């Protein structure tokens, strides 16, 4: 007589706790490398077709292609940071003199056209009138707390430059390793996914790569196009520090904010300086530049992957809010994978119901 033994609940629970503890310990050990690893994985997945083309151009040799891609990545990551530091050092005296002149600047009365602007025109005109009538000492007293906060923030950011450089170098190093062993890493991930979810898991990994690549192409190329066009407008209009402002516009475009805040500040500065012609020219130029992402980004994303924009757009915005800049890629990837797995589960359940009725 066979007696069915009850499952050993305590043993199963301890096994699960042991596995969870092991995974948590591994995650804690790898915690300093998680951000750099995430960025390196995103970069490698997005630029993998470029690596394969370069490898074919070099006669099928992987090592020179990996070296070239890693060096290019190092230049792309380090060059903007170096340019910003050098620019700040070279213009330190000019920036200091400009900050000192802010305490003695006289603000002109608001232009007549501002009062006639719809909705917010009268309110802005009244606030401008109050500031224009204030003495330089009163203006400096009002700006002092904000300037102090800005200075404290700047010093904190300067203190983190060393950590930022280390993260950049670590990202480049991990990306170089992934470039060299990309097929092996992808095969391992697919085997794990297939082990967990079968064939749908394997397809989900491919879909995740397509989503990352599509968002990278759409967001980065759109950011380059918008910031370049915005920088051209700033340079032609005679805005100082046009290069630095162009770099700032690029980061704002990557963060899905767009170049409009920088361009609007430049337009206001031109009108304030008494140059309405170039201010109007830059205003007209800002309209198509600001609207460009509404057309170019969806077009590029759709070319990169056959994924619904109803998944891409919420994923980009929600991922950015939840995880920061890297969430631009994590958000759409997670939504696309979840949608694929859910659709596969529903389809299998529907097929099973049809077979049972047959």
N, C-alpha and C positions, 0 to 999 in steps of 0.2 A: 504494500500500500504506500503510494507516494504522498507525502504531506507537503503541500505548497508552503514554502517558507516566506514569511513576511519580509519585505525589504528592510535592510538595516538603515533606518532613517538617520541615526546618529553618524554612521560612517559616511553616508552620502553628504550630509550637512558639513562634516569636517573636510571632506574632499573639496566641496564648493568653496568653503572658507579658505582652504589652503591655496587653491588656484587664484581666488580673488586677492589674497595677501601677496602672492607671488607677482601677479600682474601690477598691483598697486606699488610694490617695491621697485619693480622694473621701471614703471612710469616715473617714480620719484627720482630714481637714479638718472634717467634720461631727460628729466625736466629741463636742465639747461640747454639741451639740444633740440627740444621739441619745436620751438618757434623757427629756428634756423632750418631744421629738417622739413617743416611744413613749407616754408618759402622755397627751399631747394627743390622739393618734390614738385611744387607748382610750376616753378621755372622750367624744370627739366621736361615735365609733361607738355608744357606749352610750346617749347622749342625743340621737341624731339624730331619732328619732320625736318627742321633746318639742319640738325646734326646729321641725319641720314643723307640729305642732299650734299652736305659738305664732305661726308665720308666717301660718297660716290665720286665726287669731284677730285678727291685725293687718291683715287685708285683703290678704293675699298679698305684703306688703312684707318683703323679706329683711333689709334693713339694720337696721330697729328690732329684729327678732327676734334677729339676731346680736349687737347691742349689749346686749340684755337678757340673753341667755345668757352672754355674756362677763363682764358685770358680776356676774351671779349666781355664776359660777364663781370670779371673783376674790374675792368675799365668802366663799364656802365654803372656799377654800383659805387665805386670809389670816386670817380671823376666829379659827379655833382657835389658830393660832400667836400672834396678838396677845393673845388671852385668856390663854394660858399664860404669856406674858412678863409681862403686867400682873398676873396673879395671883401670880406668883413675887415680883415687886417689892413688891406691896402687903403680902404676908405674909412678907417677908424677916425682920423682927424676930421674928415668931411662930415661924417655922421655926428660926431661930437659938436662941431660948429652948428650943424643944422638943429640939433636938439637945444643948444643954447639960444639960438635965434627964435625958437618957438616961444620963449618967455617974453620977447619984446615985439612979437608980430602984431600988427594991427589988422583986425578983421574988417573987411568992407561991409557995407550994408547989403542986404539980400537983393538980388536982381529983380527987376520988375516982373519978369515972366514967371518967377516962382510963385507969386501970389495968385496967378491965374491957373496954376496947375490943378487938375481935378483931384478931389478927395483929400490928399495930404498937403496940398500946396499952402493953404493959409496957416496950417499948424506949423509946417517947417519954416515958413517965413517969420512967424512970431518967435519961434525958438532961435532962429538965426539973428533976429533983431536984438534979442536979449544978449546973446553972446557978443554981437558987434558993439553994443554999448558998454560992455564990461571993460574995465581997465586991464592992462597986461598982467598986473599983479593978481587980480581976481581970477583971470583965466588960468594963470600958472597955479594958483591955489587949488582950483578945481581939477586941474590935470595932474597935480602932484601925486595923489593916491593911485591913480591909474598908471602913471609912469613908474611908481615904485613897484606895483604889482607886476608890470611888464618886465622890469629889470630883474625881479626875483625869479620870474618864470624863465627868463633868458639864462640866468646863472645856473638854474637847475638843469636846463637843457645842455648847457656847456659841460656841466659835470657828467652828463650821460653820454657825451661824445665817445669816450673810450669804450664804453659798453656797446655802443652802436657800431663802432668799427670792428670790435670783436665778433659781433653778430654777423656783420657783413662778410668778414673773412671766413667765418664758420659756414655761412650759407654757400659761399663759393666753393669751399672745400667739399662739402657734402654733395653739391651739385656736380662737381668733377667726378666724384666716386659713382654717382648715379648715371652720369653720362657713359662711364666706362662699363658699367654692369647693368644697364637699363633693361635688357631683355631678361636677364636672370631675375632681377627684382620684380618685373612685371609678371613673369611666370609664377613666381612664388606667391604673389598677391592673388593671382587668379586661382591657384590651387587651394589657397585658404578660403577664398570666397566660394569656390565650387564645393569644398568640404562642408561649408556652413549652409549654403542655400542651393547647391546643385548647379545645374546649367543656368538658371536665372541669376545666380550670384556671379558666375563668369561673365555674363552679358552686362551685369551692373558695373563691373570693374571697367569694362570697355566704355560704357556710357559715362562713367565718372571722368575718365580721361578726356573724352570728347567734350564734356561740359567745361572742364578746366581750360582746355585749349580754346574753346569758342569764346568764353568770357575773357580770357587773357587777350585774345586777338581783338575782340570788340572793344574792351575797356582801354587797353594800352594804345592801340592805334588811334582810337578816337581822341584820347588824351593828347597824343602827340600832334594830331591834326589841329585840335582846338587851341592848344597852347602855342603852336607855331604860328597860326593865323593871328591869335591875340598878340603875340610878341611882335609880329610885323606891324600891326596897328599901333602898338606902343612906341616902337622905334620910329615909325614915320611921323607920329604926332609929337615927337621930341620929349617923351617921358623919360626922366632920369632913371637909372638902374633898371633899364628895360630887360636885360638878361636875367637879373635876379627875380624880377617880377614874372618873367616867362617861366622860370623854373618853379616858382610858387604856383602859377596857374596850372602847370602840369600836375603837381601834387593834388591840387583841388579837383582837377578833372578826374584823376584816378580815384579820389574819394567821392566821386559822383556829385560834387558840388558845382563844378563848372568854372569857367573863367570869368563869368559875369561880375562877381564881387570886385575883383581886381580891376577890370575894365571900367566899372562904374566909379570906383575911387579915382581912377585916372581921368575920367571925364569931368568929375566934380573939380579936380585939381586944375584942369585946363580952364574951365569957366571961372574958377576962383582967381587964377592968375591973370585973367583978362584976355584969354585967347579963345573966343567963342567959335571961330572958324574951325580950328583943329578939334575943339571939343565936339562940335557938331559932326565932323567927319568921323571921329572915333565912335560917336554914338551910333551913327548909321552902320559903321563897320561891326559894332558889337552885336547888333540884332542877328545877322546870319551866323556869326561865330557862336553866339549863345544857343541858337536853335539847331546847330549842326548835329549835336549828339542825339537829338530826337529821331534822326533819320539814319545817320551813319552807324551808330552803335548797334541797333537792332539788325541792320542789314549785314554787318560783319559777323554778329553772333549767329544768325541764321545760316550763313555760309559755312561757319565752323562746325556746326552740329545740328542735327535734325531734332531739336528740342523746342518745345512750346515756349513762347515768350511769357506765358502765364506762369511758368516755372522759373524762367531766367530772371525776370525783373523783381519779383518778390524775394527770390534767393539772393540777388545782389544787394538790395536795400536791407533786408533783414539780416543777412550775413555781415554786412558792414556795421550795423548797429550792435550786433551780438558779439562779434569777434574782432572788430577793427578792420584794417585794410585787407588782411588775409581772408576775412570773411567774404570779400568779393568773389572769391573762388570756392570757398568751402560751402557757402550758402546754396548757390545753384547746383553744385555737385550733389549735396545731400538731398535736395528736393528732387533732382532728376533720378537719383538712385532709389529713393523711397517710392517715387511714382512708378518706376519700372518694376520694382519688387511687388508693390501692391497690385498693379495691373496684372502681373503674372499670376499672383495668388488668386485674384478674382477669376481670371481666365481658366485656371486649372479647376477651381471649384465649379464653375459653370459647365466645363466639359465633363466633370465627374457626375453632375446632376443629369446631364443629357444621357450619359452612358447608362445611368441607373434606370432611366425611364425606357430606354430602348429594349 
